[in-house]
Amino acid sequence: MTSKAPGSCCISGVMHDGESIGEFKDIAGTETYLSYPPDKKTEYGIVYICDAFGMQFVNNRLLADSMAHAGYFVVMPDIFHGDPVPTDAFSPGATFDFQKWLPKHPKEQIDSIVDAAIKAMRSEFGVKKIGAVGYCFGGKYVVRFLAEGKGLDAGFIAHPSLVVREELKAIRGPLSIAAAEIDHVMSPENRHESEEILLKLGVPYQLTLYGAVEHGFAVRTDLSDKRKKFAMESAYFQAIRWFDEWLKN
């Protein structure tokens, strides 16, 4: 595997302050969070595939709003259909059973939801170019939908989990990866394997390693720590610059 199965690090982190400004809409039977750019144009879109905390987690909505502010129409489907990992899993002494939760959300279910979101972006909202961001759990599905004919034009993933070699080998579009130094899910061995695969594919790619941060840093890091805040902000700009190049140019 190019990234391992999720573990306890996938349900740890810090909740951020702020209120999201997007709206909710039903798309193909799935509640979906929509965030529009300042000019309300939908030519360039990003499908946001969440970590295990789902679109209910304010950090995810705030990050989606930031991407919208940068000029993208952002669509975040509720890939867990109302059953994300609860944020109280952050609390000391929490007993949430992540390994029991995980099998409830198989790839076939997630594939169907992401596929419907991409199709609606093109047909209902008139999106011409679509990128995707995927964090932790969501990273796998960005990779899966970068395969030929799946509907994505470019992808960005941060500290992904559950990506298998065959999925990465099948991509046909530009892929940017933000990796954490302290991450047993995407270990140094996994990163090196990913690099070898991407080199052979010949697609545009980028892999940036952020020091002194843990798995999950791009969404739920401790913003009171200067180095971690810098890494999270840098991963965000990494994604925006990638899409500016491969969607808009």
N, C-alpha and C positions, 0 to 999 in steps of 0.2 A: 504493500500500500504506500501511496505517497503522503497520506496522513492517516493516523490511527483513529480508532473509535473514541468518542468523547469520554471524558472522565470528570472527576470532581472539579477540575479547573474550569470546566464549561458552565458551571453554575455558581461561579464566584465573581465578585466584582463590586462596583460602586454605582449607586443610582445617582444620576445627575439632576441638578435643579433646572427648572424651566417648564414652560407650557408649550405644547405643540400647536401649530396654527393650521394644519391641514384639515381635510374633511374625510368622512367615511361614506363609502358607496358599495352597494352589492354588485359584484361582478361574477357572473356565472355561479351564483349561489354561495359565494365566498365574500365575507366582509373584507373590505379593502381600504387601506388608508391612501389618500391621494394628496400630494403636495405640489402646488403649481409654482412655476417661476414668476418673478415679478411682472413680466409682460403677459402672463397667462398662455403663452404659446406652448404647443405640445409637439413640435417638430422633432425634438430630441428628448428621448425618454430613458429613464432608468427603472428597471424592476429591482426592488430591494428585497432580498431574500434573507430573512432574519436569522439571528442566533436562536437558541432554545427558549429565550424569554419572549419571543414573538413581537407582534406589533403593539401588544398591550404595554410593553416596556417603554417608558418615556424616553429613554436614551435612544432607542431605535427611531422613534418619531422625530426627535430633535435632530438626529443625524440626517434623516430623510429631508427635513425642512432645510437644513444647511445645503444639501445638494440641490434642492429646488432653488434656493437663493442664488446658487451659482449658475443658474440658467437651464435646469433640467426639470422636466415633468416626471415626478417620482411616484411610482405605484408599488405599494407594499401590501401584498395579499396576506390574509391570516392563514398561513400555511398549516397551523395546528388546529384550526376550526374551534377556537375558544378554549383550547387545552394547552397553553404554553407552560413552561416551568414557572411557578409563582416566584415573585421577587422576594418573598420572605425566605426563600432558599439561601439568600445572602446572610441571613441572621445567624449569629453564633448558636451552635447547638441545633440547627435545623436538621430535620430527619427526612427530608424529601428523598424519595428513592428514584434517582435519575435512571438507573438501569431498568427499572420496571416501566418507567414512562416512555423510554426511547422506542420500544417495539410497537407502540401504539400509533406511530407516525412513519409508516413504511415509505420507501422511495416512490412506489407507484402512486400513492396518494399525493405526495408533494409534487411529483412530475405533472399530474393532472391539473393541479391548482396553478402552477407556474405557467404551464402551457396555455391555460385559459386567460391568464393575465396578459401574456404576450400577444395573444390573438386579439384581445379586446383593445390593447394599446394601439394596434395597427388599424383595426376596423372601426372601433367606436370613437377613438380619440385622435386618429389621424397621425400617429407617430411614424416618422420616416426612418429614423435610426434608433435602435434600442441597445443600450448597454445594461449590464446587470452587476449589482454588488452582492456579495455573499459573505456573511460573517459566521465563523465557527460552523455550526450545523448547515447554514445556508451556502457555504462555499462549495459544497459538493454539487449543488444544483446549478450554480453558475457554470461549473466545468461541464456538467452533463448537457446543458443547453447551448454550449459553444460548439457542439458537434454539428456536422453538416446538416443543414435543413431544419435546425431546431429553432431558429428565429432570432438569435442574438447576433449583434454586430461586434461586440467587444465585452470583456468582462474584467472585473476586479474582485479579488478575494483576499480576506485577511484571516490569518490563523485558522485555516480550514480543517475540518474533520471528515473522516470517512471517505475521502477521495481514493479511489482505486486506480491502479496503473492504467487499466484499459480505458477508463473514462478520460484521463489526462491525455492519453495517446490519441484519442478520437477528436480532440478539439481542432477547429479549423479557423478560429478567430483570435484576435489579439487578447492576451491575458496578462494582467498585472497582479502580483502577489505581494502582500505585506506580511512578513513573518516576524514572530517574537523570539528573542534569544532564549527565554525561559519557557519552553513549551515541549512537553513530552508527547503531545498529540501530533505536532509537526516537528519532529526532532531534526537534528542536523543531518542524520541519515536520510530522512524523508525529503528534506530540502534538496540535498545533493541528487537524490534520485529524480526529483522533479526537474531539476536543472538539466540532467542528462536527457530526459525525455523531451523537454522543450527544445533543446539544442538540435536534436535529430528531426523534430517536426518542421523547424524553420519558420514557424509563425512568429510574429512580433511578440516579445514577452519581456517582462521585467520582474525581478525578484529582489525586494529590498528587505534587509534584516535590521530590525530595530533593537538596540541594546538595552539591557536593564528593564525590560518589560515582559509581562507574562502573557500567556494565552488569554485572549479576550480584550487585549489592550485597546484595540481600535474602536470599541463600543463602550466599554464599562470600566475604564481605568480610573485610578485615583487622581483627580485633577489637582489635588493639593500638592502632589509631587511634581516638581518642575520637569524632570526628565520624562516622566510618564505622560504628562500633559503635552509636552513637545512631540512625543512619539505619536500620540493619538491625532493631534492636529496635522502632523506630517503625513500620516496614512490617509487622512481625508484629502489633503491636497494632492497626494499621489493618485488617488482615484479620479479626482476632478481633472487633473492634467492629462491623465490617460484618456478619459472620454473626450476632452477637448481636442485631442489629437486624432483619435480613432473613430469618433462619431461626427465631429463637426468639420474636420479638415479633409 
